[in-house]
Amino acid sequence: MSRTYTTVQGDMWDSIAFAQLGGVQHTDKLMRANPRYLGYYTFPAGVALTLPEVEDREAGTPPPWKQVVG
């Protein structure tokens, strides 16, 4: 079953992905799930977006920006 999120004034793609999907790395998935709204950078209130399913990152795996590159 698809989940939805209704925007509030000032929402942006990355902030929605972070708050609703668990991280900004899911921004592209959110955008692909809602192609009719790609013209928005900052959303007005009341836009119903479909939230895509995202895979949970393995427990204990830090996000990419916190990983140490040897």
Rosetta blueprint (number, residue, H / E / L):
1 M L
2 S L
3 R E
4 T E
5 Y E
6 T E
7 T L
8 V L
9 Q L
10 G L
11 D L
12 M E
13 W H
14 D H
15 S H
16 I H
17 A H
18 F H
19 A H
20 Q H
21 L H
22 G L
23 G L
24 V H
25 Q H
26 H H
27 T H
28 D H
29 K H
30 L H
31 M H
32 R H
33 A H
34 N L
35 P H
36 R H
37 Y H
38 L L
39 G L
40 Y L
41 Y L
42 T E
43 F L
44 P L
45 A L
46 G L
47 V L
48 A E
49 L E
50 T E
51 L E
52 P L
53 E L
54 V L
55 E L
56 D L
57 R L
58 E L
59 A L
60 G L
61 T L
62 P L
63 P L
64 P H
65 W H
66 K H
67 Q L
68 V L
69 V L
70 G L
